[in-house]
Amino acid sequence: MFVHAYVDESYDLTIGVYILTASIVNLDDAEEIRCALRELRRGGEKLHWSKEPPHRRSEITKVLCSLTARSVAVVGTSKPLFPERGRRKCLEALLPELELAGADIVTFETRQKHSNKLDADMVDACRQKRLITPHLRVTFAPGSSEPLLWIPDVTCGAVLAAERGDESYMNQVRDSAQVIRVNAR
C-alpha cells in the first residue's frame, strides 16, 4: 500500500489559531477521490472552503465524509500568533503523525518560493531531531493542479469554524479527522 499525505493551512490572527491539516490517501483510491472532488467544484480552478457559502460547506463536508481519506489537523494556539512560528510548531507535531500513519510522500500546497524553503528546512530540522526518518519525502504542488489538496483545505475550514464557535462542520467530519493541539509560542 502506497500512502500519500496532502497538506494545507488556515489561520486566524484575531483568535490566535494556526491550523495545519494533512489528509492521508491510499493511492489505490486517489483517482476515485479526485473525481468526486472535481464534481464538487463550481467554477474556478479549485474548490476553496473560504469561497463557499454555508449551505455548500455542509454539502462539501458530507461528501468528504464519504471518501476513504482521513485527516490529521494540528491546531497551534498563541496570542499573539506569529503565522510562520505557528506553522513550524504545527509541522513539528504533524510530520511524525504522518510517518506513523504510513505516509511515504507529503505534498504541501505551494506557497511562495521562500515559504516553501522554510517548510523544507523545517522538515530537515525534524529529521535532525529524529522526529521523522529520511524516508519521508516532501513535495509541493499548486492547489489548482491537485484536487487531493482540497481535502485538507475543507478540513482546515471545518476546524477553524469550530475554533470560532461553529461546531456544525466539525461534527460532520469528526469521524474522519483527528485533532491535535499544540502551543504555538
KARAZI-V378816 format. One record per pair of residues at least 24 apart in sequence whose ideal C-beta (glycine too) atoms are under 10 Angstrom apart, sorted by sequence separation. I is the first residue (numbers start at 0). J is the second residue. D is the distance in Angstrom with one decimal. If there is no record, write none. Layout:
# KARAZI-V378816
i=[I	I]
j=[J	J]
d=[D	D]
This chain:
# KARAZI-V378816
i=[1	2	5	38	39	86	115	154	0	1	2	71	114	150	151	0	1	3	36	71	105	150	0	35	36	90	94	98	112	1	35	71	86	90	94	71	102	109	110	35	36	87	91	95	105	106	107	109	32	35	69	71	83	86	87	90	94	103	104	105	106	107	108	109	36	82	86	89	90	93	94	98	99	102	103	104	105	106	107	108	109	32	87	88	91	92	95	98	102	103	104	105	106	107	108	109	32	83	87	90	91	95	97	98	102	104	105	106	108	109	31	32	83	86	90	95	96	108	109	31	32	94	95	98	108	109	87	91	94	95	98	108	28	29	83	87	92	97	9	28	29	91	106	109	7	9	27	28	90	91	95	108	7	22	94	106	107	108	24	25	106	24	25	94	108	22	23	24	25	107	108	23	24	106	22	23	24	22	23	21	22	23	21	22	20	21	22	20	21	19	20	21	19	20	18	19	20	18	19	17	18	19	17	18	16	17	18	16	17	15	16	17	15	16	14	15	16	5	9	15	17	45	4	10	14	15	16	17	3	5	6	8	9	10	13	15	17	4	12	14	15	17	19	4	12	13	17	18	19	12	17	18	19	21	11	12	16	17	19	20	21	10	12	15	17	19	17	18	19	10	17	19	21	12	19	20	21	23	8	19	23	10	19	21	10	21	25	8	23	26	100	8	23	24	26	10	21	23	68	72	70	71	8	21	66	69	70	74	96	8	23	24	68	72	6	68	70	71	72	96	6	21	66	70	74	21	69	70	72	73	74	21	63	68	72	76	93	6	63	70	72	74	92	6	19	70	74	92	93	4	72	92	4	59	63	89	91	6	62	63	4	89	4	59	60	88	3	4	59	60	63	88	89	2	47	88	4	45	46	47	60	85	87	88	4	5	44	45	46	56	59	60	72	85	86	2	3	4	44	45	59	85	2	3	4	5	6	7	8	44	45	84	85	1	2	3	4	5	6	7	8	43	44	45	46	56	60	72	84	0	1	2	3	4	5	6	7	45	48	56	82	1	2	3	4	5	6	8	46	47	51	70	81	0	1	3	4	5	45	46	48	49	69	80	81	45	46	48	56	72	73	74	75	76	77	80	47	48	51	63	69	70	71	72	73	74	75	76	77	78	79	40	46	47	48	49	69	70	71	72	73	74	75	76	77	78	39	45	46	48	49	53	60	61	64	68	69	70	71	72	73	74	75	76	77	38	48	60	63	64	67	68	69	70	71	72	73	75	76	36	37	40	47	48	56	59	60	63	64	66	74	75	36	39	49	57	60	61	64	65	73	35	36	48	56	57	60	61	64	6	33	34	36	37	48	53	56	59	60	63	64	33	36	59	63	32	33	36	39	53	57	32	53	56	60	29	30	33	60	29	30	32	36	29	32	48	26	24	22	22	24	22	23	22	23	21	22	20	21	22	4	6	20	22	19	20	22	3	4	6	18	20	21	22	20	3	5	7	20	18	19	20	5	18	20	18	20	18	19	20	5	18	5	7	18	5	6	7	9	16	17	4	5	7	8	9	16	18	3	5	7	8	18	5	6	7	9	10	14	5	6	7	9	16	4	5	7	8	9	15	16	7	9	11	14	6	7	9	10	14	9	13	14	9	11	10	11	23	9	22	22	23	20	20	20	18	19	19	17	17	16	15	15	10]
j=[25	26	29	62	63	110	139	178	25	26	27	96	139	175	176	26	27	29	62	97	131	176	27	62	63	117	121	125	139	29	63	99	114	118	122	100	131	138	139	65	66	117	121	125	135	136	137	139	63	66	100	102	114	117	118	121	125	134	135	136	137	138	139	140	68	114	118	121	122	125	126	130	131	134	135	136	137	138	139	140	141	65	120	121	124	125	128	131	135	136	137	138	139	140	141	142	66	117	121	124	125	129	131	132	136	138	139	140	142	143	66	67	118	121	125	130	131	143	144	67	68	130	131	134	144	145	124	128	131	132	135	145	66	67	121	125	130	135	48	67	68	130	145	148	47	49	67	68	130	131	135	148	48	63	135	147	148	149	66	67	148	67	68	137	151	66	67	68	69	151	152	68	69	151	68	69	70	69	70	69	70	71	70	71	70	71	72	71	72	71	72	73	72	73	72	73	74	73	74	73	74	75	74	75	74	75	76	75	76	75	76	77	76	77	76	77	78	68	72	78	80	108	68	74	78	79	80	81	68	70	71	73	74	75	78	80	82	70	78	80	81	83	85	71	79	80	84	85	86	80	85	86	87	89	80	81	85	86	88	89	90	80	82	85	87	89	88	89	90	82	89	91	93	85	92	93	94	96	82	93	97	85	94	96	86	97	101	85	100	103	177	86	101	102	104	89	100	102	147	151	150	151	89	102	147	150	151	155	177	90	105	106	150	154	89	151	153	154	155	179	90	105	150	154	158	106	154	155	157	158	159	107	149	154	158	162	179	93	150	157	159	161	179	94	107	158	162	180	181	93	161	181	94	149	153	179	181	97	153	154	96	181	97	152	153	181	97	98	153	154	157	182	183	97	142	183	100	141	142	143	156	181	183	184	101	102	141	142	143	153	156	157	169	182	183	100	101	102	142	143	157	183	101	102	103	104	105	106	107	143	144	183	184	101	102	103	104	105	106	107	108	143	144	145	146	156	160	172	184	101	102	103	104	105	106	107	108	146	149	157	183	103	104	105	106	107	108	110	148	149	153	172	183	103	104	106	107	108	148	149	151	152	172	183	184	149	150	152	160	176	177	178	179	180	181	184	152	153	156	168	174	175	176	177	178	179	180	181	182	183	184	146	152	153	154	155	175	176	177	178	179	180	181	182	183	184	146	152	153	155	156	160	167	168	171	175	176	177	178	179	180	181	182	183	184	146	156	168	171	172	175	176	177	178	179	180	181	183	184	145	146	149	156	157	165	168	169	172	173	175	183	184	146	149	159	167	170	171	174	175	183	146	147	159	167	168	171	172	175	118	145	146	148	149	160	165	168	171	172	175	176	146	149	172	176	146	147	150	153	167	171	147	168	171	175	145	146	149	176	146	147	149	153	147	150	168	147	147	147	148	150	149	150	150	151	150	151	150	151	152	135	137	151	153	151	152	154	136	137	139	151	153	154	155	154	138	140	142	155	154	155	156	142	155	157	156	158	157	158	159	145	158	146	148	159	147	148	149	151	158	159	147	148	150	151	152	159	161	147	149	151	152	162	150	151	152	154	155	159	151	152	153	155	162	151	152	154	155	156	162	163	155	157	159	162	155	156	158	159	163	159	163	164	160	162	162	163	175	162	175	176	177	176	177	178	178	179	181	181	183	183	183	184	183]
d=[7.3	7.1	9.8	8.2	8.8	9.5	5.2	9.5	5.8	4.5	9.7	5.1	9.7	9.4	9.7	8.1	7.7	7.1	8.0	7.0	9.5	9.9	7.1	6.3	8.7	9.6	8.3	9.5	9.5	9.3	9.0	9.6	8.6	7.0	6.7	7.2	9.9	9.5	8.1	7.7	8.1	7.8	7.3	7.5	6.4	9.2	6.9	4.6	9.7	6.3	7.9	9.8	7.9	7.8	8.9	5.0	5.1	7.4	7.8	7.2	7.8	7.5	7.6	6.1	9.7	9.8	7.7	9.8	7.4	9.5	9.0	8.6	9.5	9.9	7.3	4.7	5.1	4.8	5.2	6.9	5.0	9.9	9.3	9.8	8.1	9.9	9.8	5.1	6.7	6.7	7.5	7.4	6.9	7.8	7.2	7.6	5.2	6.5	5.3	9.0	6.2	9.7	8.1	6.6	9.2	6.3	9.8	5.3	4.8	9.6	8.4	7.0	9.8	7.9	7.1	5.0	9.8	9.6	8.9	8.3	6.1	6.4	5.8	7.9	9.9	9.6	8.3	8.1	4.9	9.7	5.3	8.0	7.9	9.7	9.5	9.7	9.0	7.1	7.8	4.8	9.1	6.6	6.8	9.2	9.9	8.0	9.1	7.6	9.7	9.7	9.3	4.9	9.2	9.0	6.9	7.7	8.5	9.4	8.5	6.7	7.0	7.5	8.4	8.8	7.9	9.0	9.6	4.9	9.8	9.6	7.7	6.4	8.6	9.9	4.9	5.3	9.9	7.2	7.0	9.5	4.6	7.1	6.6	8.2	5.6	5.2	9.4	6.9	8.1	9.1	4.2	8.4	7.4	7.5	5.8	5.0	9.2	7.1	8.5	8.5	5.3	7.5	7.5	7.5	6.2	4.3	9.8	7.3	7.7	8.9	5.6	7.9	5.5	8.6	8.3	5.4	9.5	8.4	9.3	3.9	6.0	9.5	9.6	9.9	8.2	6.7	6.9	8.9	10.0	9.3	9.6	9.9	9.9	8.5	9.5	4.3	6.2	9.2	9.3	8.3	9.9	9.2	8.2	8.2	7.5	9.0	8.4	8.8	6.2	5.4	3.0	9.8	9.6	10.0	8.1	9.0	8.1	6.2	9.0	9.0	9.8	6.9	7.3	8.6	9.6	3.7	7.7	7.3	6.3	5.7	5.9	10.0	5.8	9.5	8.4	8.2	8.7	9.3	8.6	5.5	7.0	6.4	9.8	7.7	8.2	5.5	9.0	9.0	5.3	8.9	9.4	6.6	7.9	9.2	9.1	9.5	8.5	6.1	7.6	8.0	6.7	9.2	7.9	7.7	9.9	9.4	6.3	9.7	7.9	9.8	9.6	9.9	5.3	5.8	9.7	9.1	8.8	8.9	6.7	7.0	8.7	6.8	7.3	4.4	6.4	9.3	9.6	8.9	8.5	9.5	8.8	9.1	9.0	9.1	4.8	8.5	7.7	7.4	6.5	9.2	9.4	9.2	5.7	9.5	9.4	9.0	6.9	8.9	9.2	8.7	9.8	5.0	9.2	8.8	5.5	8.7	7.8	8.5	9.1	7.4	9.2	6.4	4.7	9.8	6.5	5.3	9.8	9.3	5.7	8.7	8.4	7.1	7.1	8.7	7.6	4.6	7.4	8.4	8.7	9.7	8.6	8.9	8.6	7.9	9.4	9.7	8.4	4.8	10.0	8.0	8.7	6.0	9.5	9.9	8.6	6.8	10.0	4.2	7.8	4.7	9.3	4.0	4.5	6.5	8.8	9.4	6.1	9.9	8.8	3.7	8.6	6.3	9.1	9.0	5.0	6.7	7.2	7.9	6.8	7.9	7.7	8.4	8.6	8.8	7.4	6.9	9.8	9.3	7.7	7.1	9.6	5.9	4.9	4.7	5.2	4.7	4.9	7.4	8.4	8.0	9.2	5.9	8.2	7.7	7.2	8.2	6.8	8.5	9.4	7.7	8.9	7.4	7.9	9.4	8.4	6.7	9.4	7.8	7.7	4.4	9.9	8.5	9.9	6.2	8.9	6.1	9.3	5.3	7.9	5.9	9.4	6.1	9.5	7.0	9.5	9.1	6.3	5.3	8.2	9.5	9.0	6.3	7.4	7.1	7.9	7.1	7.9	7.8	6.6	9.5	9.5	8.0	7.1	9.1	8.8	9.5	5.1	4.3	4.9	5.0	4.8	5.1	5.0	6.7	3.9	9.1	9.0	8.0	7.4	7.0	6.7	9.4	8.7	9.9	6.0	7.1	7.2	7.1	8.1	7.1	7.7	7.2	7.2	5.8	4.7	9.9	3.2	5.1	7.8	6.1	8.9	9.8	7.5	9.1	6.7	9.6	6.0	3.2	8.8	9.8	5.7	8.2	8.8	8.0	9.7	8.8	8.8	6.1	9.1	7.7	8.7	8.9	4.2	7.9	9.1	7.3	9.1	6.4	6.9	9.4	9.5	8.7	7.3	8.5	8.7	7.1	4.2	9.4	5.8	8.8	8.2	8.4	9.4	9.1	8.9	8.9	6.0	9.4	5.5	7.1	9.4	4.5	5.2	10.0	9.0	7.7	6.3	7.2	9.1	8.7	7.2	6.5	9.0	9.3	9.7	9.9	10.0	9.2	10.0	9.3	9.9	9.7	9.1	6.4	7.6	9.1	9.7	5.7	6.9	8.2	7.6	8.8	9.2	3.7	9.7	9.3	4.5	8.4	6.0	9.0	9.1	9.2	4.0	8.7	8.4	8.0	6.4	9.6	9.7	9.6	9.4	8.9	8.9	9.8	4.7	9.3	8.4	7.3	4.6	8.6	7.9	9.3	9.5	5.0	9.2	9.0	6.9	9.7	10.0	9.7	7.0	5.2	9.3	5.9	5.8	4.6	7.8	8.2	9.1	8.7	9.8	9.4	4.9	8.3	8.2	7.8	6.8	9.9	7.5	8.5	3.9	8.8	7.6	6.3	5.8	4.6	9.2	8.9	9.0	5.6	10.0	8.9	3.8	4.9	8.6	9.2	8.2	6.4	6.4	9.5	8.5	5.7	9.7	6.3	6.3	9.7	9.4	7.5	7.9	6.7	4.9	9.4	9.5	9.7	7.1	9.9	7.1	9.9	9.4	9.0	8.8	9.9	7.8	9.9	9.2	9.0	9.8	9.6	9.2	5.6	8.3	7.8	9.9	9.4]
